[in-house]
Amino acid sequence: MKSIFMASLLLLGLAAAASNKSAGDVRCSSGSDERTLSIVAKGEGCELQYMKAGKTSTIASQNIGTEKCDNVLTKVEEKLISTGFTCE
């Protein structure tokens, strides 16, 4: 029963996080450790920027469209959640 409840919470968290992607940055935290994922328009495409420990790096890009940036953002966000981060 507890595992069903935890799985439900995880799914709700992922659904909420997915809806936040189009609204801007996704911020994840675990204690004082904070991470930010941002999809930034670049020409007709995008860059996915990841900020950790105050340093920003581009972890994905696409020349036309944003599908790759969206997919990588989702994967990184899921990984952070699975390691105990809370994302908004």
C-alpha positions as CSV (number, residue, x, y, z in Angstrom):
1,M,0.0,0.0,0.0
2,K,2.8,2.4,0.9
3,S,4.5,1.7,-2.5
4,I,1.3,2.5,-4.4
5,F,1.0,5.8,-2.4
6,M,4.7,6.7,-3.1
7,A,4.2,5.9,-6.8
8,S,1.2,8.1,-7.0
9,L,3.0,11.0,-5.4
10,L,5.9,10.5,-7.9
11,L,3.5,10.6,-10.8
12,L,1.7,13.6,-9.5
13,G,5.1,15.4,-9.1
14,L,6.2,14.5,-12.6
15,A,2.9,15.7,-14.1
16,A,3.2,19.0,-12.2
17,A,6.8,19.3,-13.3
18,A,5.9,18.7,-16.9
19,S,3.3,21.4,-16.8
20,N,6.0,23.8,-15.4
21,K,8.3,23.2,-18.4
22,S,6.4,25.4,-20.7
23,A,6.1,28.1,-18.0
24,G,9.9,28.6,-17.7
25,D,12.6,27.3,-15.5
26,V,12.3,24.0,-13.5
27,R,13.9,24.4,-10.1
28,C,14.9,21.4,-8.0
29,S,16.2,21.3,-4.5
30,S,17.3,18.8,-1.9
31,G,18.2,20.6,1.4
32,S,20.6,23.4,0.4
33,D,21.5,21.8,-2.9
34,E,19.6,23.6,-5.8
35,R,19.6,22.9,-9.5
36,T,17.8,24.8,-12.3
37,L,16.9,23.6,-15.8
38,S,16.1,26.2,-18.4
39,I,15.1,25.9,-22.0
40,V,16.4,28.9,-23.9
41,A,15.4,29.8,-27.5
42,K,18.4,29.9,-29.8
43,G,17.4,30.9,-33.4
44,E,14.8,28.4,-34.5
45,G,16.0,25.9,-31.9
46,C,16.9,25.6,-28.3
47,E,19.5,25.1,-25.6
48,L,18.9,23.3,-22.3
49,Q,20.9,25.0,-19.6
50,Y,21.6,23.3,-16.3
51,M,22.7,25.3,-13.3
52,K,24.5,23.4,-10.4
53,A,26.6,24.9,-7.7
54,G,26.2,28.4,-9.3
55,K,27.7,27.2,-12.6
56,T,25.6,27.0,-15.8
57,S,26.3,24.6,-18.7
58,T,24.5,23.7,-21.8
59,I,23.5,20.0,-21.7
60,A,21.4,19.7,-24.8
61,S,20.7,21.7,-27.9
62,Q,18.7,21.5,-31.1
63,N,18.9,23.6,-34.3
64,I,15.2,23.5,-35.2
65,G,12.5,22.9,-32.6
66,T,12.6,22.1,-28.9
67,E,11.8,18.3,-28.7
68,K,15.3,17.3,-27.8
69,C,15.6,20.0,-25.1
70,D,12.1,19.0,-23.7
71,N,13.1,15.3,-23.6
72,V,16.5,15.8,-21.9
73,L,14.9,18.2,-19.4
74,T,12.3,15.5,-18.5
75,K,15.0,12.8,-18.1
76,V,17.2,15.0,-15.9
77,E,14.3,16.1,-13.8
78,E,13.1,12.5,-13.3
79,K,16.7,11.5,-12.3
80,L,16.8,14.4,-9.8
81,I,13.4,13.4,-8.3
82,S,14.5,9.7,-8.1
83,T,17.6,10.8,-6.0
84,G,15.5,12.8,-3.5
85,F,15.1,16.3,-5.1
86,T,11.8,18.1,-5.1
87,C,11.2,20.0,-8.4
88,E,8.8,22.8,-9.2
